[in-house]
């Protein structure tokens, strides 16, 4: 008899974005002639930069010639892309990350979900609330939690993120072995200062903890005082892993390319407190379970760091930030309290009703799709997230529709 991994049965009945998709589909079935404007899921709408397209086409042409054809590539990624990432994302900001500490992958969602496989099931885990659901759900699947009680799983340390702390939680008074952080934050759009991240790094060093730092939205930071990498913080190379993506800055959501940085200085421990290289363990896991990102996609990603690519990526992120400013300013003018939208493509909006209630209210009355904050955790109740990823015309139209309800 084949039996199930019963940890999967602890999960909520469905994934947040699946719930949203079902509600949207029901709306479309009931009102086929109504216009729908999607400002919920964080999917980009603008095309790839022309520099990336040109590199993509050239690489595809190479695949048609036996002299330039590429078969299996290195699982960790081609050297040309890893070197470009090292130089442009880290060394120019003073973070000493070498190319061989960078692992190219097909998405940060995959990497953040898969990375927990390296750790024992009896570790203590600190997770912000509200939070990107993948951090929680993958640990539930692995069996590190108890049951879900009133929206929270037993055996997790929840880090409340709220108006009082600016949606940037402080380290807990109890010990956490594994810590998830995301800045600029998804879903709240909040950003963390160097001083705030330093407190987390100091905590991790003191407790021999590991920080998994999701930095998928750093390309939207315009405040030069804010860190673009946790490795700008002294000591972080001994206690942190960083996840990055080409999805939001260069439009690779459908093209799939990202990278994870695992410094060689980071150690993890066995039951006898013997130290082991996390870099070596991830390399082993990555080589066993992943066959690499395709050569044409990696050449397209490399083009992000060309002079033309940098200019076009800046224009793309500026475009979405201008959308975010329109949303933020309109919602504030309507009397709503907002976070994010300045160094982030997400606007976190406090509602005067429940999260799902406000979601349904906007969907039914305006055709605008947002994301209910309660789907990200208990502390998200009473909030919605609006994404700036859409066309300028749709963003303006959506804001006009919401304004008409007042």
Buried (B, 14 or more C-beta within 10 A) or exposed (E): EEEEEEBEEBBBEEBBBEBBBEBBEEBEEEEEEEEBBBBBBBBBBBEBBEBBBBBBEBBBEBEEEEEEEBEEBEBBBBEBBBBBBBEBBBEEBEBEBBBBBBBBBBBBBBBBBBBBEBBEEEBBBBBBBBBBBBBBBBBBBBBBBEEBEEBBBEBBBBBBBBEEEBBBBEBBEEBBBBBBBBBBBBBBBBBBBBEBBBBBBBBBBEBBBBBBBBBBBBBBBEEEEBBBBBBBBEBBBBBBBBBBBBBBBBBBBEBBBBBBBBBEBBBBEEEEEEEEBBBEBBBEBBBEEBEBBBBBBBBBBBBBBBEBBBEBBEEBBEBBBEBBBBBBBBBBEEEBEBBBBBBBBBBBBBBEEBBBBBBBBBBEEBBBBBBBBBBBBBBBBBBBBBBBBBEEEBBBBBBEBBEEEE
